[in-house]
């Protein structure tokens, strides 16, 4: 028991990265607005140094749009190990090129670009296959190596567990290996359409493709936040005959029915999700996809175990998926699990021959050009459907609290800076968090 507690608290090994800022400020002493973490449920707007070029492959961008993700709440709640006070958050962002290092030939100042949330070197064996999330060279966290046996790529704004890189909830960001980690965006594509190429669109697409959704499949989607809503739409585009979403948030369930055209289960009412699915789909689902979250246990047993730090993640959704799919069914996990869980139904997994697939962090570089050119530009997939609010960067700290409480149907928020263009027609106009969050 104590070993598990120590593991969860991150006490089983140091993080071999510098805890000081990983970028050099400009010589003129200029500062920028940025959102930084200072403790559990404590994020603050700060004045931070504007980053400068420190490596010949660097690119510095002026941020024109960032956002907040459900995975950011794991940081907000202090559930991700190796956070340091003052770490700048934010992993999904885009902007205009401000400065480039001497090795950068494909980008120039003023060019519009979107950043992948992961930082890839472009040269290792994984990067050569465009598996950017598995880059071997950009994350030196010994803690991740201890826990997983290997390291993911470095990620922007996601603690020293993923390399300690300052994130995109700021007015400027330094992008290492800028030639490979920034995608040029054509003028006809607006920021609201492009920003989610940074994470949500490749992540949701990867979940569907990697798990192997095919023509005629009946698909269950656990969690109907932005990832789950996008997954439902990708599954339909890939030919799924039915998509059933599972959630308990009324606004999400209503949106899924009215806007995404799928069936839904409200697990606050149908508490036995497996029984309800068996009624709806005799014989079982072909595919089950976990797009939820590890930090919201439903049962008393897991609530106690999390409180006592006997597990970091809960197995409830995984077990529901395993028992809901047909024999030889496929379960894909794109939800951001971080550590260990108890009561995992490994027996059913084995006996039913279930393919349980950890999708991993989505390799953005593998998909972002395809999604842009084949889906966004032709109008086959409109990412703006998920944007519920637009706020100025000054309101980011308040936004975290509102987002955590899910007030006013807040889901995907476009965060603007002094460098942003006016809102796209049909997208939310700028509002202040205090005007809609109680």
C-alpha positions, 0 to 999 in steps of 0.5 A: 500500500505504501509503495503505491502511495509513494508511486502516486506522489511522485516520490520514486525518483527525481526529474532530471530537468532544470526547474528554472525557465527553459528559455532565455528572455530577450535582452531588452527585458520585455515581458508577456502575459502568461498563465502559470501554475502555483499549486493545486487549483491555483493558476495565475496570470503573470508577467514572464520574459518574452522568449528569444532564440537560443538554438538555431532550430528555434522559432518564436511565435506571437500567439494568436489563439490558445485554448484550454483542454480537459487534460489541463484540469489534471494539472489544475488539480495537481494530479500530474507529477513534476509540476513546478511553481511558475510553470507556464501552461497550455499545449494547444495554440497557434500564432504568427512567426515572430523570430526564426533561428538560422537553421530554419528555412521553411518559415518566415516572420509573419507567417501563420502557423499552428503548433503540435502539442508535442515537440518532435526532433524530426530525426529519430526513428519515430519522427522519421515515421511521423510518430511525433508523440514518441520522439526519443530526443525531446523529453529527459524526464527520468520519472516518466522513464521509471514509470513507463519504461520509456519516455514520450516526446516533450509536450508544451505546458505539461509539467517537467514530467513531459520535459518542462517546456513553457506552454502556449497560454501566453503571448509568445512561445518558443518552439524548438525544432520549429521546422517540424513542429509548426504547420503553415496555415493558408490564408483562407483557413481562419484561426478558429478552424486551424487551432485544433490541429494542435491537439483535439483534431489529431487526437480524436482522429487518431483514436478512431483510426488507431482502434480501427473503426470501419464501415458498419461498426457499432461504436460506443464513445465514453465521454462527450467533451470536445474529444468525444464529440469529435470522435463521434463525428470521425467514426460516422465519417469512417462509416460507423452504422451507429454511435452511442455516447455515454456521459452525464452532463445534460448539455453534452448529451443534448448537443450530441443528439441535436448536433452530432446526430448520435444516440446517448446514455445518461449514466446518472440515470442508467447507472448500469451502463453495460446492461443498457448497452446490451439492451441497445446492442444485443451481442455487443459493440464492435468498438468502444472508445474511452474519451473520458477522464481518469479523475472522476470515479463513479463508485465509492470504492474508487473514490476511497482508493483515490482519496487514500492515494492507492491509485491514480486512475480508475478502471471503471470505464475500461471495465465497462468497455471490456464487458460491453464489446462483443467477443473479439471486440476492440477497445481504444483508450485515448483518455489521458491516463497517467499511472496505476489503477485497481480492479481492472477486469483482465479476466474478461479481457483475456477470455473474450479475446478483446483487443484493448488498445492504448492509443497513446498520445496522438502523433500530430505530425502523422495526421495534421496535413491530412485533416487540414487538406482532406477535411477542413479545407473541403468543408467535410469537417468543421472544427468550429462546432465545438467552440462555446466561448471566446475570452481574452487571455487576461481571463485565463485564471478565471476560465480554469475555475469556470471550466472545471465547474462546467458553468454555462456549458463551457467546453472549448474556448478560444483564448485571444491575445493582443495579436488575434484577429477579429472573431470568425463569422459564426463563432462566439464573440469575445466575452468576459468570464465574469459575465457568464460564470457564477 
